[in-house]
Amino acid sequence: MNKPVRLDSAAERELVAAQAFYEERAGMGAEFIAAIREAARRVARRSHSFPLARGVSFNLGVRRCPVRRFPYALFFIERSDEILVIAVAHDRRRPGYWRRR
């Protein structure tokens, strides 16, 4: 059974900012949101198939799911009752900034 995927407040803010950026500059805000939703569905279906995030303690179990068509990734932790996305992070801007979370 798939666990629900939830974004924490920081990840939600990142998602809103990135969506606004893509909408304002390229009219692609809806496409970005669709790609994020598709990545979240992949995570819900097979969370353990994604690699552990680099630069984070193995014990924390933070994994990375790339977002198709966009230079973003979802960083998430699987809990007993949900999958918590802790970052919607750009692949090249400010690498690893989210690790403090």
mmCIF file of the C-alpha atoms, coordinates in Angstrom:
data_MODEL
# 
_entry.id   MODEL 
# 
loop_
_atom_site.group_PDB 
_atom_site.id 
_atom_site.type_symbol 
_atom_site.label_atom_id 
_atom_site.label_alt_id 
_atom_site.label_comp_id 
_atom_site.label_asym_id 
_atom_site.label_entity_id 
_atom_site.label_seq_id 
_atom_site.pdbx_PDB_ins_code 
_atom_site.Cartn_x 
_atom_site.Cartn_y 
_atom_site.Cartn_z 
_atom_site.occupancy 
_atom_site.B_iso_or_equiv 
_atom_site.pdbx_formal_charge 
_atom_site.auth_seq_id 
_atom_site.auth_comp_id 
_atom_site.auth_asym_id 
_atom_site.auth_atom_id 
_atom_site.pdbx_PDB_model_num 
ATOM 1   C CA . MET A 1 1   ? 0.000  0.000  0.000   1.00 0.00 ? 1   MET A CA 1 
ATOM 2   C CA . ASN A 1 2   ? 1.259  3.458  -0.890  1.00 0.00 ? 2   ASN A CA 1 
ATOM 3   C CA . LYS A 1 3   ? 1.941  5.845  1.956   1.00 0.00 ? 3   LYS A CA 1 
ATOM 4   C CA . PRO A 1 4   ? 0.739  9.422  1.607   1.00 0.00 ? 4   PRO A CA 1 
ATOM 5   C CA . VAL A 1 5   ? 3.366  11.936 0.516   1.00 0.00 ? 5   VAL A CA 1 
ATOM 6   C CA . ARG A 1 6   ? 3.413  15.201 2.451   1.00 0.00 ? 6   ARG A CA 1 
ATOM 7   C CA . LEU A 1 7   ? 5.584  18.281 2.013   1.00 0.00 ? 7   LEU A CA 1 
ATOM 8   C CA . ASP A 1 8   ? 6.904  19.963 5.126   1.00 0.00 ? 8   ASP A CA 1 
ATOM 9   C CA . SER A 1 9   ? 6.471  23.725 5.328   1.00 0.00 ? 9   SER A CA 1 
ATOM 10  C CA . ALA A 1 10  ? 9.928  24.569 3.941   1.00 0.00 ? 10  ALA A CA 1 
ATOM 11  C CA . ALA A 1 11  ? 9.450  22.226 0.968   1.00 0.00 ? 11  ALA A CA 1 
ATOM 12  C CA . GLU A 1 12  ? 6.014  23.736 0.348   1.00 0.00 ? 12  GLU A CA 1 
ATOM 13  C CA . ARG A 1 13  ? 7.541  27.237 0.224   1.00 0.00 ? 13  ARG A CA 1 
ATOM 14  C CA . GLU A 1 14  ? 10.208 26.020 -2.206  1.00 0.00 ? 14  GLU A CA 1 
ATOM 15  C CA . LEU A 1 15  ? 7.552  24.459 -4.419  1.00 0.00 ? 15  LEU A CA 1 
ATOM 16  C CA . VAL A 1 16  ? 5.480  27.654 -4.513  1.00 0.00 ? 16  VAL A CA 1 
ATOM 17  C CA . ALA A 1 17  ? 8.548  29.794 -5.312  1.00 0.00 ? 17  ALA A CA 1 
ATOM 18  C CA . ALA A 1 18  ? 9.727  27.488 -8.099  1.00 0.00 ? 18  ALA A CA 1 
ATOM 19  C CA . GLN A 1 19  ? 6.236  27.265 -9.591  1.00 0.00 ? 19  GLN A CA 1 
ATOM 20  C CA . ALA A 1 20  ? 5.995  31.078 -9.609  1.00 0.00 ? 20  ALA A CA 1 
ATOM 21  C CA . PHE A 1 21  ? 9.436  31.329 -11.249 1.00 0.00 ? 21  PHE A CA 1 
ATOM 22  C CA . TYR A 1 22  ? 8.501  28.935 -14.054 1.00 0.00 ? 22  TYR A CA 1 
ATOM 23  C CA . GLU A 1 23  ? 5.115  30.552 -14.567 1.00 0.00 ? 23  GLU A CA 1 
ATOM 24  C CA . GLU A 1 24  ? 6.513  34.082 -14.705 1.00 0.00 ? 24  GLU A CA 1 
ATOM 25  C CA . ARG A 1 25  ? 9.424  33.373 -17.019 1.00 0.00 ? 25  ARG A CA 1 
ATOM 26  C CA . ALA A 1 26  ? 8.196  30.601 -19.284 1.00 0.00 ? 26  ALA A CA 1 
ATOM 27  C CA . GLY A 1 27  ? 4.494  30.088 -18.623 1.00 0.00 ? 27  GLY A CA 1 
ATOM 28  C CA . MET A 1 28  ? 5.353  26.603 -17.385 1.00 0.00 ? 28  MET A CA 1 
ATOM 29  C CA . GLY A 1 29  ? 4.097  26.729 -13.807 1.00 0.00 ? 29  GLY A CA 1 
ATOM 30  C CA . ALA A 1 30  ? 1.412  24.097 -14.408 1.00 0.00 ? 30  ALA A CA 1 
ATOM 31  C CA . GLU A 1 31  ? 3.914  21.796 -16.125 1.00 0.00 ? 31  GLU A CA 1 
ATOM 32  C CA . PHE A 1 32  ? 6.275  22.141 -13.172 1.00 0.00 ? 32  PHE A CA 1 
ATOM 33  C CA . ILE A 1 33  ? 3.524  21.239 -10.697 1.00 0.00 ? 33  ILE A CA 1 
ATOM 34  C CA . ALA A 1 34  ? 2.534  18.240 -12.858 1.00 0.00 ? 34  ALA A CA 1 
ATOM 35  C CA . ALA A 1 35  ? 6.154  17.034 -12.852 1.00 0.00 ? 35  ALA A CA 1 
ATOM 36  C CA . ILE A 1 36  ? 6.336  17.397 -9.053  1.00 0.00 ? 36  ILE A CA 1 
ATOM 37  C CA . ARG A 1 37  ? 3.106  15.423 -8.643  1.00 0.00 ? 37  ARG A CA 1 
ATOM 38  C CA . GLU A 1 38  ? 4.416  12.713 -10.931 1.00 0.00 ? 38  GLU A CA 1 
ATOM 39  C CA . ALA A 1 39  ? 7.639  12.494 -8.879  1.00 0.00 ? 39  ALA A CA 1 
ATOM 40  C CA . ALA A 1 40  ? 5.581  12.266 -5.681  1.00 0.00 ? 40  ALA A CA 1 
ATOM 41  C CA . ARG A 1 41  ? 3.568  9.391  -7.190  1.00 0.00 ? 41  ARG A CA 1 
ATOM 42  C CA . ARG A 1 42  ? 6.807  7.568  -8.048  1.00 0.00 ? 42  ARG A CA 1 
ATOM 43  C CA . VAL A 1 43  ? 8.020  8.079  -4.482  1.00 0.00 ? 43  VAL A CA 1 
ATOM 44  C CA . ALA A 1 44  ? 4.735  6.783  -3.051  1.00 0.00 ? 44  ALA A CA 1 
ATOM 45  C CA . ARG A 1 45  ? 4.895  3.661  -5.213  1.00 0.00 ? 45  ARG A CA 1 
ATOM 46  C CA . ARG A 1 46  ? 8.518  2.717  -4.640  1.00 0.00 ? 46  ARG A CA 1 
ATOM 47  C CA . SER A 1 47  ? 10.267 4.938  -2.142  1.00 0.00 ? 47  SER A CA 1 
ATOM 48  C CA . HIS A 1 48  ? 13.076 2.476  -1.402  1.00 0.00 ? 48  HIS A CA 1 
ATOM 49  C CA . SER A 1 49  ? 14.161 2.354  -5.036  1.00 0.00 ? 49  SER A CA 1 
ATOM 50  C CA . PHE A 1 50  ? 15.565 5.882  -4.858  1.00 0.00 ? 50  PHE A CA 1 
ATOM 51  C CA . PRO A 1 51  ? 19.169 6.381  -3.758  1.00 0.00 ? 51  PRO A CA 1 
ATOM 52  C CA . LEU A 1 52  ? 20.142 7.781  -0.400  1.00 0.00 ? 52  LEU A CA 1 
ATOM 53  C CA . ALA A 1 53  ? 21.094 11.448 -0.603  1.00 0.00 ? 53  ALA A CA 1 
ATOM 54  C CA . ARG A 1 54  ? 24.801 12.248 -0.635  1.00 0.00 ? 54  ARG A CA 1 
ATOM 55  C CA . GLY A 1 55  ? 26.311 14.219 2.188   1.00 0.00 ? 55  GLY A CA 1 
ATOM 56  C CA . VAL A 1 56  ? 23.679 13.159 4.709   1.00 0.00 ? 56  VAL A CA 1 
ATOM 57  C CA . SER A 1 57  ? 24.105 10.567 7.439   1.00 0.00 ? 57  SER A CA 1 
ATOM 58  C CA . PHE A 1 58  ? 23.025 7.146  6.222   1.00 0.00 ? 58  PHE A CA 1 
ATOM 59  C CA . ASN A 1 59  ? 21.083 6.707  9.482   1.00 0.00 ? 59  ASN A CA 1 
ATOM 60  C CA . LEU A 1 60  ? 18.690 9.525  8.578   1.00 0.00 ? 60  LEU A CA 1 
ATOM 61  C CA . GLY A 1 61  ? 17.487 7.682  5.478   1.00 0.00 ? 61  GLY A CA 1 
ATOM 62  C CA . VAL A 1 62  ? 17.067 10.775 3.299   1.00 0.00 ? 62  VAL A CA 1 
ATOM 63  C CA . ARG A 1 63  ? 16.483 9.775  -0.318  1.00 0.00 ? 63  ARG A CA 1 
ATOM 64  C CA . ARG A 1 64  ? 16.514 11.719 -3.587  1.00 0.00 ? 64  ARG A CA 1 
ATOM 65  C CA . CYS A 1 65  ? 13.976 11.516 -6.424  1.00 0.00 ? 65  CYS A CA 1 
ATOM 66  C CA . PRO A 1 66  ? 14.751 13.527 -9.562  1.00 0.00 ? 66  PRO A CA 1 
ATOM 67  C CA . VAL A 1 67  ? 11.935 15.521 -11.142 1.00 0.00 ? 67  VAL A CA 1 
ATOM 68  C CA . ARG A 1 68  ? 11.554 14.819 -14.850 1.00 0.00 ? 68  ARG A CA 1 
ATOM 69  C CA . ARG A 1 69  ? 11.911 17.741 -17.305 1.00 0.00 ? 69  ARG A CA 1 
ATOM 70  C CA . PHE A 1 70  ? 13.099 20.141 -14.602 1.00 0.00 ? 70  PHE A CA 1 
ATOM 71  C CA . PRO A 1 71  ? 16.434 20.498 -12.756 1.00 0.00 ? 71  PRO A CA 1 
ATOM 72  C CA . TYR A 1 72  ? 14.839 19.717 -9.372  1.00 0.00 ? 72  TYR A CA 1 
ATOM 73  C CA . ALA A 1 73  ? 14.702 16.806 -6.973  1.00 0.00 ? 73  ALA A CA 1 
ATOM 74  C CA . LEU A 1 74  ? 12.507 15.778 -4.058  1.00 0.00 ? 74  LEU A CA 1 
ATOM 75  C CA . PHE A 1 75  ? 14.426 14.896 -0.920  1.00 0.00 ? 75  PHE A CA 1 
ATOM 76  C CA . PHE A 1 76  ? 12.347 12.771 1.395   1.00 0.00 ? 76  PHE A CA 1 
ATOM 77  C CA . ILE A 1 77  ? 12.252 10.585 4.498   1.00 0.00 ? 77  ILE A CA 1 
ATOM 78  C CA . GLU A 1 78  ? 9.988  7.590  4.875   1.00 0.00 ? 78  GLU A CA 1 
ATOM 79  C CA . ARG A 1 79  ? 8.160  7.454  8.182   1.00 0.00 ? 79  ARG A CA 1 
ATOM 80  C CA . SER A 1 80  ? 5.921  4.710  9.522   1.00 0.00 ? 80  SER A CA 1 
ATOM 81  C CA . ASP A 1 81  ? 2.730  6.459  8.376   1.00 0.00 ? 81  ASP A CA 1 
ATOM 82  C CA . GLU A 1 82  ? 3.858  8.823  5.591   1.00 0.00 ? 82  GLU A CA 1 
ATOM 83  C CA . ILE A 1 83  ? 6.611  9.963  3.291   1.00 0.00 ? 83  ILE A CA 1 
ATOM 84  C CA . LEU A 1 84  ? 7.802  13.431 4.249   1.00 0.00 ? 84  LEU A CA 1 
ATOM 85  C CA . VAL A 1 85  ? 9.355  15.614 1.551   1.00 0.00 ? 85  VAL A CA 1 
ATOM 86  C CA . ILE A 1 86  ? 11.856 17.865 3.302   1.00 0.00 ? 86  ILE A CA 1 
ATOM 87  C CA . ALA A 1 87  ? 13.065 19.755 0.213   1.00 0.00 ? 87  ALA A CA 1 
ATOM 88  C CA . VAL A 1 88  ? 12.071 20.586 -3.335  1.00 0.00 ? 88  VAL A CA 1 
ATOM 89  C CA . ALA A 1 89  ? 15.595 21.533 -4.348  1.00 0.00 ? 89  ALA A CA 1 
ATOM 90  C CA . HIS A 1 90  ? 17.183 22.814 -7.534  1.00 0.00 ? 90  HIS A CA 1 
ATOM 91  C CA . ASP A 1 91  ? 19.960 20.498 -8.689  1.00 0.00 ? 91  ASP A CA 1 
ATOM 92  C CA . ARG A 1 92  ? 22.523 23.213 -9.317  1.00 0.00 ? 92  ARG A CA 1 
ATOM 93  C CA . ARG A 1 93  ? 21.652 26.216 -7.178  1.00 0.00 ? 93  ARG A CA 1 
ATOM 94  C CA . ARG A 1 94  ? 22.927 26.241 -3.598  1.00 0.00 ? 94  ARG A CA 1 
ATOM 95  C CA . PRO A 1 95  ? 23.715 22.506 -3.464  1.00 0.00 ? 95  PRO A CA 1 
ATOM 96  C CA . GLY A 1 96  ? 23.031 20.912 -0.105  1.00 0.00 ? 96  GLY A CA 1 
ATOM 97  C CA . TYR A 1 97  ? 21.455 23.976 1.541   1.00 0.00 ? 97  TYR A CA 1 
ATOM 98  C CA . TRP A 1 98  ? 18.561 21.789 2.769   1.00 0.00 ? 98  TRP A CA 1 
ATOM 99  C CA . ARG A 1 99  ? 20.842 19.446 4.760   1.00 0.00 ? 99  ARG A CA 1 
ATOM 100 C CA . ARG A 1 100 ? 20.490 21.650 7.848   1.00 0.00 ? 100 ARG A CA 1 
ATOM 101 C CA . ARG A 1 101 ? 16.865 20.532 8.095   1.00 0.00 ? 101 ARG A CA 1 
# 
